[in-house]
Amino acid sequence: MKITSKKVDDLNQVLTVDVAADDYVSARKKKLAELQRKAEVPGFRKGKVPASMIEKWYGESALGDAVNNVVGEALQNYLQEKKLEIIGEPLPSEEKVDQEWKAGNDFVFNFDIALNPKVELTLDKKDEVPAYNITVGDAEKKKLADVYKAQQKDAKEPLSDEEIDKKVAEQLAYEYEQASQFRLEKDIRDLSVKKAGLKLPEKFLRRWLIAANEGKFTPEQIDKDFEGFLEDYRWQLVMAELTRQFEIKVENDDLKEEAKNFARYQYSMYGIATPPEDALEGFAKNILQDQSNLQRLFENVQARKVIAAIKEKITVKAKKISSDKFRELK
């Protein structure tokens, strides 16, 4: 079997796979023999159906399976040998090669592949992001205070105006501290992605998203969220590079603590502010046994560590802003 590569541009290639009959004949015979052993046909003992009948019934499908298997294996070996960091997986080229599917024939297949761009990024103190200190106006405080006061009508022990003002101040301070932190992390991500200046093979990515989701999303649905997907993908590439640069490691203890934090959050949703430690341990253990949960926890810890490392490299400058102006930020 022969695989040749044609460069389309810096990120796109076409791989041509030339398959000779000798490349798949053994795999095809093995498939037909397996089908013959399992075949149950009236008038014949199991496994004793004539090979000619098996060939007639299953010859074409066995050919397709055998060719697909050897091509898939060859592509995988080629990508590993060439150490190509591809996006997703090879996709059959949109331009098909006319050929007759007949045992003994040679075949040619073209596959499109796209490479991840190389990330080159250096951060220093010249890079600056704002850390917003949000001030809340009297109108917003009064609006929330009125909500609290309306809730006091049926209360057995209504709060005083001073107590309401205190609760309002505490709630708004917490909410805007969370919003400020979220905004800081977003600005750090945006700064890093912008400095990396990564170009992506967008046409391939659209095709791959449709193929990977097996028709669950239409091209129109993909287009609707595509820009957001591109930004997330760029950040994933940047984060992977910075993880390497900063020698960041996610340890088992990190994952366990992240799982316990998630457990605490779940308990808080049911009004349990301080769940027992053994309950947290059990909840966390169950979370960590699920591979999809484990991957999500890993990514959360990794992102937090990378952002913390970036903050040490750049300048984070405090900036006062009103809550009204903060909400206007894009």
C-alpha positions as CSV (number, residue, x, y, z in Angstrom):
1,M,0.0,0.0,0.0
2,K,1.2,3.5,-0.9
3,I,0.3,6.8,0.7
4,T,1.3,10.1,-0.8
5,S,0.7,13.6,0.5
6,K,-0.2,16.7,-1.4
7,K,0.1,20.1,0.4
8,V,-2.9,22.4,-0.2
9,D,-1.7,25.1,2.2
10,D,0.1,25.4,5.5
11,L,-2.8,23.6,7.4
12,N,-4.4,21.4,4.7
13,Q,-3.2,18.3,2.9
14,V,-4.7,15.6,0.7
15,L,-3.6,12.0,1.4
16,T,-3.9,9.6,-1.5
17,V,-4.0,5.9,-0.6
18,D,-3.3,3.4,-3.4
19,V,-4.6,0.0,-2.4
20,A,-3.4,-3.1,-4.4
21,A,-5.4,-6.3,-4.4
22,D,-2.6,-8.0,-2.4
23,D,-3.2,-5.4,0.4
24,Y,-6.7,-6.6,1.2
25,V,-7.0,-10.2,-0.1
26,S,-6.0,-11.8,3.2
27,A,-8.4,-9.6,5.2
28,R,-11.2,-10.4,2.8
29,K,-10.6,-14.1,3.0
30,K,-10.6,-13.9,6.8
31,K,-13.9,-12.1,6.8
32,L,-15.5,-14.6,4.4
33,A,-14.2,-17.5,6.5
34,E,-15.7,-15.9,9.6
35,L,-19.0,-15.5,7.9
36,Q,-18.9,-19.1,6.7
37,R,-18.3,-20.4,10.3
38,K,-21.2,-18.5,11.7
39,A,-23.7,-19.0,8.8
40,E,-26.8,-21.0,9.6
41,V,-28.7,-22.0,6.4
42,P,-31.4,-24.7,6.2
43,G,-30.1,-27.9,4.6
44,F,-26.5,-27.3,5.8
45,R,-24.8,-27.9,9.1
46,K,-23.5,-24.7,10.8
47,G,-20.2,-23.8,9.4
48,K,-20.6,-26.1,6.4
49,V,-22.3,-23.7,3.9
50,P,-20.4,-23.8,0.6
51,A,-17.9,-21.1,0.2
52,S,-19.4,-20.2,-3.2
53,M,-22.7,-19.3,-1.6
54,I,-21.0,-17.2,1.1
55,E,-19.1,-15.4,-1.7
56,K,-22.4,-14.8,-3.6
57,W,-24.2,-13.4,-0.5
58,Y,-21.4,-11.6,1.3
59,G,-18.6,-11.1,-1.2
60,E,-19.3,-7.4,-1.9
61,S,-19.7,-6.4,1.8
62,A,-16.6,-8.5,2.8
63,L,-14.7,-6.6,0.1
64,G,-15.8,-3.2,1.5
65,D,-15.0,-4.2,5.1
66,A,-11.6,-5.5,4.2
67,V,-10.6,-2.5,2.2
68,N,-11.9,0.0,4.8
69,N,-10.0,-1.8,7.5
70,V,-6.7,-1.9,5.8
71,V,-7.0,1.7,4.6
72,G,-7.9,2.9,8.2
73,E,-5.0,1.0,9.7
74,A,-2.6,2.3,7.0
75,L,-3.8,5.9,7.6
76,Q,-3.3,5.6,11.3
77,N,0.2,4.2,10.9
78,Y,1.1,7.0,8.4
79,L,0.0,9.7,10.8
80,Q,1.9,8.3,13.7
81,E,5.0,7.8,11.6
82,K,4.9,11.3,10.3
83,K,4.0,12.7,13.7
84,L,1.2,14.8,12.3
85,E,-1.0,16.6,14.8
86,I,-4.3,16.5,12.9
87,I,-7.7,18.0,13.7
88,G,-10.3,15.3,14.3
89,E,-9.7,12.5,11.7
90,P,-9.1,12.2,8.0
91,L,-12.3,12.9,5.9
92,P,-13.0,11.4,2.5
93,S,-12.3,14.0,-0.1
94,E,-15.3,15.6,-1.6
95,E,-14.0,14.8,-5.1
96,K,-14.6,11.0,-5.5
97,V,-12.5,8.7,-7.6
98,D,-14.6,6.5,-10.0
99,Q,-13.7,2.9,-9.5
100,E,-15.4,-0.5,-9.8
101,W,-15.9,-2.4,-6.5
102,K,-14.8,-5.8,-7.5
103,A,-12.5,-8.3,-5.8
104,G,-9.1,-8.3,-7.3
105,N,-9.2,-4.7,-8.4
106,D,-6.8,-2.0,-7.2
107,F,-8.4,1.1,-5.5
108,V,-7.5,4.7,-4.9
109,F,-8.8,6.9,-2.1
110,N,-8.3,10.5,-1.3
111,F,-8.6,11.9,2.2
112,D,-8.5,15.5,3.4
113,I,-6.6,16.2,6.6
114,A,-6.0,19.4,8.5
115,L,-3.2,20.2,10.9
116,N,-3.3,22.1,14.1
117,P,-1.4,25.4,13.8
118,K,1.8,25.8,15.7
119,V,1.4,27.9,18.8
120,E,4.1,30.5,19.3
121,L,3.3,32.7,22.3
122,T,5.3,34.7,24.8
123,L,3.7,36.7,27.6
124,D,5.3,39.4,29.7
125,K,4.6,42.5,31.9
126,K,3.9,44.6,28.8
127,D,0.7,42.6,28.4
128,E,-2.0,44.2,30.5
129,V,-5.6,43.3,31.4
130,P,-8.0,45.2,33.7
131,A,-9.2,43.9,37.0
132,Y,-12.5,45.7,37.5
133,N,-13.5,47.1,40.9
134,I,-17.3,47.6,40.3
135,T,-19.2,50.3,42.1
136,V,-22.9,50.0,42.5
137,G,-25.3,53.0,42.2
138,D,-28.0,53.9,44.7
139,A,-30.7,53.1,42.2
140,E,-29.6,49.5,41.9
141,K,-29.3,49.2,45.6
142,K,-32.8,50.6,46.1
143,K,-34.2,48.2,43.5
144,L,-32.9,45.2,45.3
145,A,-33.8,46.6,48.7
146,D,-37.4,47.0,47.5
147,V,-37.4,43.3,46.5
148,Y,-36.3,42.3,50.1
149,K,-38.9,44.6,51.6
150,A,-41.7,43.1,49.5
151,Q,-40.6,39.7,50.8
152,Q,-41.0,40.9,54.4
153,K,-44.8,41.3,54.3
154,D,-45.5,37.8,55.4
155,A,-42.4,37.3,57.6
156,K,-42.9,36.7,61.3
157,E,-39.8,38.6,62.2
158,P,-39.3,41.2,59.4
159,L,-35.9,42.7,58.9
160,S,-35.1,46.2,59.8
161,D,-34.1,48.7,57.1
162,E,-30.5,48.5,58.4
163,E,-30.5,44.7,58.1
164,I,-32.0,44.9,54.6
165,D,-29.3,47.4,53.5
166,K,-26.6,45.1,54.9
167,K,-28.0,42.1,53.0
168,V,-28.3,44.2,49.8
169,A,-24.6,45.3,50.1
170,E,-23.4,41.7,50.8
171,Q,-25.4,40.2,47.9
172,L,-24.3,42.9,45.4
173,A,-20.7,42.7,46.5
174,Y,-20.7,38.9,46.1
175,E,-22.4,39.0,42.7
176,Y,-20.1,41.7,41.2
177,E,-17.0,40.1,42.7
178,Q,-17.9,36.9,40.8
179,A,-18.7,38.9,37.7
180,S,-15.4,40.8,37.9
181,Q,-13.5,37.5,38.3
182,F,-15.2,35.9,35.4
183,R,-14.5,39.0,33.3
184,L,-10.8,39.0,34.3
185,E,-10.4,35.3,33.3
186,K,-12.2,36.0,30.0
187,D,-9.9,39.0,29.2
188,I,-6.8,36.9,30.1
189,R,-8.0,34.2,27.6
190,D,-8.8,36.7,25.0
191,L,-5.4,38.4,25.4
192,S,-3.6,35.1,25.1
193,V,-5.6,33.9,22.0
194,K,-5.1,37.3,20.3
195,K,-1.4,37.3,20.9
196,A,-1.1,33.8,19.5
197,G,-2.8,34.9,16.3
198,L,-3.8,31.4,15.3
199,K,-5.3,30.7,11.8
200,L,-7.5,27.7,11.6
201,P,-8.7,25.5,8.7
202,E,-12.2,26.7,8.9
203,K,-13.7,24.9,5.9
204,F,-12.3,21.5,7.2
205,L,-13.5,22.3,10.7
206,R,-17.1,22.8,9.5
207,R,-17.0,19.5,7.6
208,W,-15.5,17.7,10.6
209,L,-18.1,19.0,13.0
210,I,-20.9,17.8,10.8
211,A,-19.3,14.4,10.4
212,A,-18.3,14.0,14.0
213,N,-21.9,14.7,15.2
214,E,-23.3,12.2,12.7
215,G,-25.9,14.6,11.3
216,K,-27.2,15.8,14.6
217,F,-26.6,19.4,13.5
218,T,-27.3,21.0,10.2
219,P,-24.7,23.2,8.4
220,E,-26.9,26.2,9.4
221,Q,-26.8,25.2,13.1
222,I,-23.0,24.7,12.9
223,D,-22.6,28.2,11.3
224,K,-24.7,29.8,14.1
225,D,-22.2,28.8,16.8
226,F,-19.1,28.5,14.6
227,E,-17.3,31.7,15.7
228,G,-17.7,30.7,19.4
229,F,-16.4,27.2,18.6
230,L,-13.3,28.7,16.8
231,E,-12.5,30.9,19.8
232,D,-12.8,27.9,22.2
233,Y,-10.7,25.8,19.9
234,R,-8.0,28.5,19.8
235,W,-8.0,28.7,23.6
236,Q,-7.6,24.9,23.9
237,L,-4.5,25.1,21.6
238,V,-3.1,28.0,23.5
239,M,-3.8,26.4,26.9
240,A,-2.0,23.2,25.8
241,E,1.1,25.2,24.8
242,L,1.1,27.2,28.0
243,T,0.7,24.1,30.0
244,R,3.9,22.9,28.4
245,Q,5.7,26.2,28.7
246,F,4.8,26.6,32.4
247,E,5.3,22.9,33.1
248,I,1.8,22.7,34.7
249,K,0.7,19.4,36.0
250,V,-2.7,18.2,37.1
251,E,-2.3,15.8,40.0
252,N,-4.8,13.2,41.3
253,D,-5.3,15.4,44.5
254,D,-6.3,18.3,42.2
255,L,-8.9,16.2,40.6
256,K,-10.2,14.9,43.9
257,E,-10.5,18.4,45.3
258,E,-12.3,19.6,42.2
259,A,-14.7,16.7,42.5
260,K,-15.4,17.6,46.1
261,N,-16.0,21.3,45.2
262,F,-18.5,20.1,42.7
263,A,-20.1,17.9,45.3
264,R,-20.3,20.9,47.7
265,Y,-22.0,22.9,45.0
266,Q,-24.6,20.1,44.4
267,Y,-25.4,19.9,48.1
268,S,-25.8,23.7,48.3
269,M,-28.4,23.5,45.6
270,Y,-30.5,21.4,48.1
271,G,-29.8,23.9,50.9
272,I,-27.1,21.9,52.6
273,A,-24.3,24.4,53.2
274,T,-21.9,22.1,55.1
275,P,-22.3,18.5,54.1
276,P,-20.5,15.8,56.1
277,E,-16.9,15.0,54.9
278,D,-17.7,11.3,54.3
279,A,-20.6,12.3,52.1
280,L,-18.3,14.6,50.1
281,E,-15.7,11.9,49.8
282,G,-18.3,9.4,48.5
283,F,-19.8,11.8,46.1
284,A,-16.4,12.8,44.7
285,K,-15.4,9.1,44.3
286,N,-18.5,8.4,42.2
287,I,-17.8,11.5,40.0
288,L,-14.2,10.5,39.4
289,Q,-15.3,7.0,38.2
290,D,-17.0,8.5,35.2
291,Q,-14.6,9.1,32.4
292,S,-16.5,12.1,30.9
293,N,-16.6,13.7,34.4
294,L,-12.9,13.1,34.8
295,Q,-12.1,14.8,31.6
296,R,-14.3,17.8,32.5
297,L,-12.6,18.1,35.9
298,F,-9.2,17.8,34.3
299,E,-9.9,20.6,31.9
300,N,-11.3,22.8,34.7
301,V,-8.2,22.4,36.9
302,Q,-5.9,22.8,33.9
303,A,-7.6,26.1,32.8
304,R,-7.5,27.5,36.3
305,K,-3.8,26.7,36.7
306,V,-2.9,28.1,33.3
307,I,-4.8,31.4,34.0
308,A,-3.1,31.7,37.4
309,A,0.3,31.2,35.7
310,I,-0.6,33.8,33.0
311,K,-1.5,36.3,35.8
312,E,2.0,36.0,37.2
313,K,3.5,36.8,33.8
314,I,1.4,39.8,32.7
315,T,0.2,43.0,34.4
316,V,-3.2,43.0,36.0
317,K,-4.2,46.6,36.6
318,A,-7.0,47.5,38.9
319,K,-9.7,49.7,37.3
320,K,-12.8,51.3,38.8
321,I,-16.0,51.1,36.8
322,S,-19.7,51.6,37.5
323,S,-22.0,48.6,37.4
324,D,-23.8,50.3,34.5
325,K,-20.6,50.6,32.5
326,F,-19.5,47.1,33.4
327,R,-22.7,45.6,31.9
328,E,-22.0,47.5,28.7
329,L,-18.7,45.8,28.2
330,K,-18.6,43.4,25.2
